[in-house]
């Protein structure tokens, strides 16, 4: 299955051990991950500024993510689809990448629920769905 992991999920995966870390590993092994340049920039920014990861380590993380994911250019999304206009790029990337889900902890994105065939789902809800055996490739 093609998935877009939002920047908050990827940052959490590399910042601490927990559900996002396990989920990231699971998705790399079992699914196709889609990212965009905007998401990669947000990951870099958050890891450096919010988490305090050294830039040299962040460069390695970005290269790893880039190597495990397909990078796409997002499609335009009309304003008003999402409460937070900065999330439109995430929706556009997921549509361009033909994703089934955006996995995110962002409440504004989760409130969209579905846009042009792409569902939004929290990391925990996706993890539970996979454990129940639903939504396999």
C-alpha positions in Angstrom: 0.0 0.0 0.0 1.2 3.5 -0.8 1.4 5.7 2.3 2.4 9.3 3.1 3.9 9.6 6.6 3.5 13.2 7.7 6.5 15.0 9.0 5.3 14.8 12.6 5.3 11.0 12.4 8.7 10.8 10.9 10.2 13.3 13.4 8.7 11.3 16.2 10.1 8.1 14.7 13.6 9.4 14.9 13.3 11.5 18.1 12.1 8.7 20.4 11.3 5.0 20.6 7.6 4.4 20.5 4.7 3.8 18.2 5.9 6.1 15.5 9.4 4.5 15.5 7.8 1.0 15.2 5.3 2.2 12.6 8.0 3.8 10.5 10.0 0.5 10.5 6.9 -1.5 9.7 6.0 0.8 6.8 9.5 0.8 5.3 9.4 -3.0 5.3 5.9 -3.6 4.2 4.6 -0.6 2.2 5.6 2.1 -0.2 6.3 5.4 1.4 5.7 8.7 -0.4 7.3 12.1 0.6 7.7 15.5 -0.9 10.4 18.2 -0.8 8.1 20.2 1.6 7.8 17.3 4.0 11.5 16.6 4.0 12.2 20.3 4.7 9.8 20.2 7.6 11.4 17.1 9.0 14.8 18.8 8.8 13.5 21.9 10.5 11.8 20.1 13.3 14.6 17.8 14.0 17.1 20.6 14.2 15.0 23.3 15.9 12.5 21.4 18.1 14.4 18.2 18.9 18.0 19.5 18.8 19.4 16.8 16.6 22.8 17.8 15.1 22.6 18.9 11.4 25.0 16.2 10.4 22.7 13.5 11.9 19.7 15.2 10.3 21.3 15.1 6.9 21.8 11.3 7.3 18.2 10.9 8.4 16.9 12.9 5.4 19.0 10.8 3.0 17.8 7.6 4.6 14.1 8.7 4.3 14.7 9.9 0.7 16.3 6.4 0.0 13.3 4.6 1.4 10.6 6.7 -0.1 9.4 7.9 -3.4 9.6 11.7 -3.6 6.8 13.4 -5.5 5.8 16.9 -6.4 2.4 17.7 -4.9 -0.7 18.6 -6.8 -2.5 21.9 -6.1 -5.3 21.5 -3.5 -8.0 24.2 -3.3 -8.1 26.4 -0.2 -10.7 25.5 2.3 -10.3 21.7 2.0 -8.3 21.8 5.3 -8.5 24.2 8.2 -4.7 24.8 8.1 -3.5 26.0 4.7 0.0 24.7 5.4 -1.4 21.2 5.3 -2.6 21.6 1.7 0.8 20.6 0.4 0.6 17.3 2.4 -2.7 16.5 0.8 -1.4 17.4 -2.6 1.6 15.2 -2.2 -0.5 12.2 -1.1 -2.8 12.6 -4.1 0.1 13.0 -6.5 1.7 9.9 -4.9 -1.5 7.9 -5.3 -1.5 7.1 -1.6 -4.2 5.2 0.3 -3.5 7.0 3.6 -1.8 10.0 5.1 -0.6 8.8 8.6 -0.5 11.9 10.8 -0.9 13.2 14.3 -2.0 16.6 12.9 -5.6 17.2 14.1 -6.3 19.6 11.2 -5.3 16.9 8.7 -7.2 14.2 10.6 -10.3 16.3 10.4 -10.3 16.0 6.6 -10.8 12.2 6.9 -10.7 11.7 3.1 -9.7 13.8 0.1 -9.7 12.4 -3.5 -9.4 8.8 -2.3 -6.7 9.5 0.3 -7.8 8.8 3.9 -6.2 10.4 6.9 -5.5 8.2 9.9 -3.6 8.5 13.2 -0.5 6.4 13.8 -2.2 4.4 16.5 -5.3 3.8 14.3 -3.2 2.7 11.4 -1.1 0.4 13.7 -4.3 -1.2 15.1 -5.7 -1.7 11.6 -2.5 -3.4 10.5 -2.6 -5.6 13.6 -6.1 -6.7 12.8 -4.9 -7.6 9.3 -6.9 -5.0 7.5 -5.4 -2.8 4.8 -2.5 -5.0 3.7 -0.8 -4.1 0.5 
